[in-house]
Amino acid sequence: MSSHREAPEISKDPVADNSDVYAFVSPDAPSTVTLIANFIPMQNPMGGPNFFEFGDDVLYEIHVCNRGDGVPDVSYQFRFTTKIRNRSTFLYNTGPITHIADSTFNRPQTYTVSRKERGANPVVLRSGLTVPPVNVGIRSTPDYAHFTHEATHSLRGGRKVFAGQRADAFFADLGSIFDLGALRPFQNLHLIPSAAATMGVNGLQGLNVHSIAIQVPKTDLTRGGANPSNPTSSLSVIGVYASASRQKTTVINRATGKREGHGPFTQVSRLGNPLFNEVIVPMSRKDYWNTTAPSNDAQFAQYVTKPELAGLLPVLYPDVFPHLKAYTKPRADLAAILLTGIPSGVVSGFQNYTGSTQADLLRLNLAIPPAASPSPYGILGKDLAGFPNGRRVTDDIVAIELRAVAGATIALVDPSYTADGAAAVLVDGTSNTNSPLLKHFPYLGTPAGGYQSLPGTPAT
């Protein structure tokens, strides 16, 4: 998974679990950038009567670095407050909810958005912003799509924000991949083979997340407020990551039964590039990685330049990856993609290099316009507006990173290398099978409804 339950400790704290980060030039508003951070992964739509919600005790942040040192220069902070309207009922809603402010919505949330620049105190952009209810079902939330518009709030400075439940746009064949690295379309070639399947099974089908999305002018993010018009300029490149933090001390209030946080906030989850902590960092260091800053990621570079998965592929798929098996040099291609950005001259007409500091950041060249015909394979599909140039909600991250790890990108930095034939066609066979993505902010689709959903079919 991109970063769903990717580390032992954060898997026990889903409210703070940052599962996906997206950063892209807005296709319908190309003078702006959209930043999205998802939390609370793997939501069963039927998860009542205490449905999923943001944590009042969590500091959610989306960070932007523009100086090349992996330290945030601009951070957007989000704090939530939950209210109970009717304390005498167990119900989430006491009747149909047709508007966010309806009194029938028994557990509404509001939030405050602040913007913080490096070395300065946060500045509140707006407070009291409403969060929509979750998609309970056809009786409780009869016109759920309406909430998307109602919960999109304008902020000063040409910004807009949304926070609430959405359909998970990440897709991956979790059941197959975590069963000893099987890829259904290629499982006939696996060390423990079975008949190849045409399609994979989307393990995120029918599941929701909670999303924080903010759209801002490009000049809100660049160094000195520069207008990013030159793709070759370092001023056009930003690095993005999101984080969740909790206060260091938790106390259980015996009078209320509630947990209360005390002391300074400390980071418990972070995410830049998809699958970094999930697939690159070993299990023994995953929890530690979640507490560290991107500026200190040089300590994890060894796992990028010699990735475990690159060594496993030739073992799991005998005779399919002979060139990858024989390649012993450090993976400079992956270090560029994940830790420094790609310098000029590697990919024609493209760069998103942020300097020599190694940091897990989602790097975006703001001067590259949205693609007229996007490829789900991003730069590997000759689409310079896609991953690893930021990340769009349509990018097939699993396929892109599988191909890169399998050696499809080695020749970009080492012309002596010839990629194995399979490297360029690896897929897990999945696509987005949740509700359709939107063509406008916040871009993620309507969440699956509790009443409308069917439980999964158990199999042995």
Order of alpha helices (4+ residues) and beta strands (2+ residues): beta-beta-beta-beta-beta-beta-alpha-beta-beta-alpha-beta-beta-beta-alpha-alpha-alpha-alpha-alpha-beta-alpha
